[in-house]
């Protein structure tokens, strides 16, 4: 693992550690959605252990773009913290999730392509700070995921497998599928 990747992951873990203990209820926002999805009562999606212990979390979903720009075939490729239930909760949110329509002059995502969809779970107290900090973490993680994708595209599967290990175990299945039959 590169020193830069190790540093980024250490910074990511440190930022997430700072976010716990912020209060309730939660707000959930995904950066690639057509609009922010905020839960009406604030408790529909946040896992019970996260509510009990005021834990903020980040999940990155890899979703295919459907005919009507909806997210389909979503898979978790990053979850932090793990084993709290954020991954399952993020997947429950995908029905009706739509790809963001880009700024004028840019084409919408092509049907069948994949998007990376960060999902932020933030307590109500300190939500703006939480979202800002998770956005930074999500940016660093998605850049690492894109780098792994570029390695797969050019056939550097050994490097892609190593880099995926540094991001997290959920990315390994994406690398395995992308590198099937390649050294």
C-alpha beads as a LAMMPS data file, in Angstrom:
LAMMPS data file: protein, C-alpha beads

183 atoms
182 bonds

1 atom types
1 bond types

-500.0 500.0 xlo xhi
-500.0 500.0 ylo yhi
-500.0 500.0 zlo zhi

Masses

1 110.0

Atoms # bond

1 1 1 0.000 0.000 0.000
2 1 1 1.335 3.398 -0.896
3 1 1 2.240 5.908 1.796
4 1 1 -0.299 8.372 0.355
5 1 1 -3.078 5.767 0.440
6 1 1 -2.187 4.782 4.013
7 1 1 -2.210 8.462 5.030
8 1 1 -5.587 9.063 3.363
9 1 1 -7.148 6.037 5.027
10 1 1 -5.729 7.075 8.409
11 1 1 -7.170 10.576 7.941
12 1 1 -10.507 9.022 6.889
13 1 1 -10.644 6.859 10.008
14 1 1 -9.693 9.805 12.220
15 1 1 -12.400 12.035 10.740
16 1 1 -15.045 9.357 11.221
17 1 1 -13.944 8.854 14.822
18 1 1 -14.454 12.574 15.451
19 1 1 -18.012 12.360 14.140
20 1 1 -19.392 9.924 16.709
21 1 1 -21.249 11.219 19.740
22 1 1 -23.040 14.055 17.916
23 1 1 -26.677 13.400 18.989
24 1 1 -29.883 12.324 17.222
25 1 1 -31.938 12.153 14.994
26 1 1 -30.112 11.465 11.767
27 1 1 -30.055 12.950 8.321
28 1 1 -29.019 10.907 5.333
29 1 1 -27.603 12.526 2.203
30 1 1 -26.098 10.955 -0.913
31 1 1 -23.894 13.141 -3.125
32 1 1 -24.949 11.662 -6.491
33 1 1 -28.666 11.766 -5.852
34 1 1 -30.964 14.095 -7.750
35 1 1 -31.873 15.600 -4.376
36 1 1 -30.965 15.109 -0.746
37 1 1 -33.016 12.390 0.869
38 1 1 -33.898 13.367 4.391
39 1 1 -35.991 11.019 6.451
40 1 1 -39.263 12.469 7.798
41 1 1 -38.845 11.389 11.430
42 1 1 -35.087 10.950 11.314
43 1 1 -34.929 7.280 12.254
44 1 1 -36.099 5.287 9.231
45 1 1 -32.683 4.194 7.986
46 1 1 -30.084 4.683 10.704
47 1 1 -29.168 1.342 12.304
48 1 1 -30.284 0.923 15.923
49 1 1 -26.702 0.545 17.284
50 1 1 -25.757 3.836 15.594
51 1 1 -28.754 5.569 17.178
52 1 1 -27.952 4.192 20.633
53 1 1 -24.311 5.296 20.459
54 1 1 -24.630 8.445 18.266
55 1 1 -22.380 7.050 15.529
56 1 1 -22.049 8.804 12.166
57 1 1 -21.242 6.699 9.109
58 1 1 -20.357 6.631 5.440
59 1 1 -21.290 4.052 2.806
60 1 1 -20.317 4.188 -0.852
61 1 1 -22.597 2.306 -3.216
62 1 1 -21.684 1.319 -6.762
63 1 1 -24.898 1.421 -8.800
64 1 1 -25.747 0.897 -12.451
65 1 1 -27.692 3.688 -14.176
66 1 1 -31.133 2.457 -15.302
67 1 1 -33.280 3.582 -18.251
68 1 1 -34.919 6.381 -16.265
69 1 1 -31.678 7.442 -14.521
70 1 1 -32.577 5.403 -11.433
71 1 1 -29.890 3.545 -9.542
72 1 1 -30.112 -0.222 -10.094
73 1 1 -27.981 -3.211 -9.129
74 1 1 -26.391 -1.386 -6.187
75 1 1 -23.558 -2.965 -4.198
76 1 1 -21.680 -1.706 -1.154
77 1 1 -18.020 -1.088 -1.908
78 1 1 -17.120 0.935 1.199
79 1 1 -18.551 1.139 4.708
80 1 1 -17.121 2.942 7.727
81 1 1 -17.544 2.087 10.492
82 1 1 -18.165 -1.557 9.631
83 1 1 -20.500 -3.934 11.459
84 1 1 -22.887 -1.225 12.661
85 1 1 -25.477 -1.776 9.929
86 1 1 -24.866 1.246 7.699
87 1 1 -24.365 -0.894 4.565
88 1 1 -27.735 -2.622 4.928
89 1 1 -29.416 0.695 5.672
90 1 1 -27.908 2.364 2.601
91 1 1 -29.135 -0.482 0.383
92 1 1 -32.671 -0.051 1.785
93 1 1 -32.560 3.558 0.562
94 1 1 -31.879 2.754 -3.098
95 1 1 -35.470 2.412 -4.401
96 1 1 -36.233 5.649 -6.191
97 1 1 -32.625 6.873 -6.054
98 1 1 -31.791 8.771 -9.255
99 1 1 -28.512 9.805 -10.845
100 1 1 -27.836 13.520 -10.585
101 1 1 -28.475 15.411 -13.804
102 1 1 -25.273 17.320 -14.543
103 1 1 -24.884 21.031 -15.142
104 1 1 -25.984 22.453 -18.517
105 1 1 -23.648 21.410 -21.304
106 1 1 -22.848 18.038 -19.745
107 1 1 -24.507 14.781 -20.713
108 1 1 -26.458 12.741 -18.147
109 1 1 -24.936 9.424 -17.088
110 1 1 -25.259 6.743 -19.770
111 1 1 -27.636 3.852 -19.165
112 1 1 -25.694 0.803 -17.989
113 1 1 -22.703 2.755 -16.679
114 1 1 -21.845 2.739 -12.997
115 1 1 -21.929 5.602 -10.539
116 1 1 -20.405 5.884 -7.078
117 1 1 -23.031 7.029 -4.593
118 1 1 -21.802 8.181 -1.172
119 1 1 -24.450 7.923 1.557
120 1 1 -23.869 9.973 4.707
121 1 1 -25.523 9.136 8.017
122 1 1 -25.324 12.219 10.240
123 1 1 -26.961 12.975 13.589
124 1 1 -29.065 16.164 13.696
125 1 1 -26.733 17.896 16.150
126 1 1 -23.730 19.016 14.139
127 1 1 -25.230 17.779 10.849
128 1 1 -23.640 20.457 8.668
129 1 1 -20.190 19.779 10.125
130 1 1 -20.769 16.034 9.827
131 1 1 -21.809 16.338 6.161
132 1 1 -18.819 18.552 5.356
133 1 1 -16.366 16.156 6.991
134 1 1 -17.961 13.058 5.424
135 1 1 -17.891 14.771 2.030
136 1 1 -14.095 15.131 2.350
137 1 1 -13.731 11.473 3.351
138 1 1 -16.061 10.367 0.528
139 1 1 -14.019 12.366 -1.998
140 1 1 -10.754 10.693 -0.947
141 1 1 -12.282 7.216 -0.912
142 1 1 -14.017 7.622 -4.287
143 1 1 -10.732 8.819 -5.824
144 1 1 -9.031 5.658 -4.527
145 1 1 -11.886 3.542 -5.934
146 1 1 -11.585 5.260 -9.327
147 1 1 -7.828 4.629 -9.299
148 1 1 -8.519 0.924 -8.722
149 1 1 -10.948 0.998 -11.663
150 1 1 -8.302 2.549 -13.915
151 1 1 -5.844 -0.186 -12.871
152 1 1 -8.388 -2.844 -13.831
153 1 1 -9.042 -1.113 -17.183
154 1 1 -5.367 -1.247 -18.150
155 1 1 -4.844 -4.783 -16.879
156 1 1 -2.877 -4.018 -13.703
157 1 1 -4.865 -6.519 -11.644
158 1 1 -2.148 -7.284 -9.100
159 1 1 -1.882 -3.562 -8.284
160 1 1 -5.679 -3.215 -8.282
161 1 1 -6.045 -6.076 -5.781
162 1 1 -3.417 -4.529 -3.502
163 1 1 -4.979 -1.062 -3.688
164 1 1 -8.463 -2.473 -3.066
165 1 1 -7.227 -4.092 0.158
166 1 1 -6.263 -0.627 1.386
167 1 1 -9.714 0.794 0.664
168 1 1 -11.703 -2.011 2.249
169 1 1 -12.907 -5.577 1.813
170 1 1 -16.093 -4.614 -0.019
171 1 1 -14.111 -3.408 -3.036
172 1 1 -12.461 -6.825 -3.450
173 1 1 -15.527 -8.314 -5.172
174 1 1 -15.515 -5.496 -7.754
175 1 1 -11.834 -6.161 -8.460
176 1 1 -12.431 -9.917 -8.655
177 1 1 -15.183 -9.427 -11.238
178 1 1 -13.188 -6.869 -13.228
179 1 1 -10.056 -8.985 -13.219
180 1 1 -11.708 -12.364 -13.917
181 1 1 -9.403 -14.259 -16.244
182 1 1 -6.629 -11.665 -15.965
183 1 1 -3.318 -12.140 -14.088

Bonds

1 1 1 2
2 1 2 3
3 1 3 4
4 1 4 5
5 1 5 6
6 1 6 7
7 1 7 8
8 1 8 9
9 1 9 10
10 1 10 11
11 1 11 12
12 1 12 13
13 1 13 14
14 1 14 15
15 1 15 16
16 1 16 17
17 1 17 18
18 1 18 19
19 1 19 20
20 1 20 21
21 1 21 22
22 1 22 23
23 1 23 24
24 1 24 25
25 1 25 26
26 1 26 27
27 1 27 28
28 1 28 29
29 1 29 30
30 1 30 31
31 1 31 32
32 1 32 33
33 1 33 34
34 1 34 35
35 1 35 36
36 1 36 37
37 1 37 38
38 1 38 39
39 1 39 40
40 1 40 41
41 1 41 42
42 1 42 43
43 1 43 44
44 1 44 45
45 1 45 46
46 1 46 47
47 1 47 48
48 1 48 49
49 1 49 50
50 1 50 51
51 1 51 52
52 1 52 53
53 1 53 54
54 1 54 55
55 1 55 56
56 1 56 57
57 1 57 58
58 1 58 59
59 1 59 60
60 1 60 61
61 1 61 62
62 1 62 63
63 1 63 64
64 1 64 65
65 1 65 66
66 1 66 67
67 1 67 68
68 1 68 69
69 1 69 70
70 1 70 71
71 1 71 72
72 1 72 73
73 1 73 74
74 1 74 75
75 1 75 76
76 1 76 77
77 1 77 78
78 1 78 79
79 1 79 80
80 1 80 81
81 1 81 82
82 1 82 83
83 1 83 84
84 1 84 85
85 1 85 86
86 1 86 87
87 1 87 88
88 1 88 89
89 1 89 90
90 1 90 91
91 1 91 92
92 1 92 93
93 1 93 94
94 1 94 95
95 1 95 96
96 1 96 97
97 1 97 98
98 1 98 99
99 1 99 100
100 1 100 101
101 1 101 102
102 1 102 103
103 1 103 104
104 1 104 105
105 1 105 106
106 1 106 107
107 1 107 108
108 1 108 109
109 1 109 110
110 1 110 111
111 1 111 112
112 1 112 113
113 1 113 114
114 1 114 115
115 1 115 116
116 1 116 117
117 1 117 118
118 1 118 119
119 1 119 120
120 1 120 121
121 1 121 122
122 1 122 123
123 1 123 124
124 1 124 125
125 1 125 126
126 1 126 127
127 1 127 128
128 1 128 129
129 1 129 130
130 1 130 131
131 1 131 132
132 1 132 133
133 1 133 134
134 1 134 135
135 1 135 136
136 1 136 137
137 1 137 138
138 1 138 139
139 1 139 140
140 1 140 141
141 1 141 142
142 1 142 143
143 1 143 144
144 1 144 145
145 1 145 146
146 1 146 147
147 1 147 148
148 1 148 149
149 1 149 150
150 1 150 151
151 1 151 152
152 1 152 153
153 1 153 154
154 1 154 155
155 1 155 156
156 1 156 157
157 1 157 158
158 1 158 159
159 1 159 160
160 1 160 161
161 1 161 162
162 1 162 163
163 1 163 164
164 1 164 165
165 1 165 166
166 1 166 167
167 1 167 168
168 1 168 169
169 1 169 170
170 1 170 171
171 1 171 172
172 1 172 173
173 1 173 174
174 1 174 175
175 1 175 176
176 1 176 177
177 1 177 178
178 1 178 179
179 1 179 180
180 1 180 181
181 1 181 182
182 1 182 183
